[in-house]
Amino acid sequence: MTTTQGPSPTPAQWLAGARPRTLPAAVVPVAIGTGVAYSTGGVVWWRALVALAVALLLQIGVNYANDYSDGVRGTDDARVGPMRLVGSGVATPRAVLTAALGCFAAAAVAGLALVVATGAWWLIAVGALAIAAAWFYTGGSRPYGYRALGEVSVFIFFGLVAVAGTTYVQVESLPWLAVAAAVPAGLLSCALLMINNLRDLESDRAAGKRTLAVVLGDRRTRLLYTACVAVPFVIALALVPARPFAALTVLAIPFAVAPIRLVRNGALGPALITGLQQTGRLQLAFGLLFTLGLAL
């Protein structure tokens, strides 16, 4: 890793490196968890906003960490997707690593405020695991993202932990609804990662990066993506007896049609960047409607 003065990225390039199209994965579970808290009469808005800050900082931090780790390994040298800071030579590895660690540190400070407010000191361990998962996704000598475990981690931390954690820090208990509502959030986050890895399947295979898409192959990855998009609607409708307004999520079905059609019709490479954008919009639309449905 170089220690000499290198290129200085512009603010727009830093923003691109933060991968804003992936940020719905941080926003949606916090919104859903707050919807659950609201339905129990226990919403605490400042805690919800701090939880959102933690989620966003972790998401941006893991994006910078991935940029750094994949960049120094050379995994990004032949990628098809949007620009990467290290791989494109726009920023030095040290600068991107510093940005990642800065995001993780800020997330830890914000999370500590929630720990103090709730008195639930065990949440420190949860936060430490989340930061470790963010780093070791592509960092370290044996990154689990190179061993087809990325989607598992995303489901756990941007589904179960984010939704249930957001609810807990507000109501200081864990209702069953928080766990049930976490599953759609986790699956849609998995869909976001899956279409990203489907786009990079060939370059990842050539670089020795064994994502779940590489392990499953093209056809089965497309089938699994479709399931990750469709099943959240099934779960939301299954919750209708307990929360009738969860049926509002059917209004998000039109947002699911375009990315599913794109993936099922065999779109490749750059065409899947559009699918990634569409999946992000679906995640936001479903998340908003599901949050309203849970809260009403």
Beta strands, then each sheet from edge to edge (+ up, - down):
end
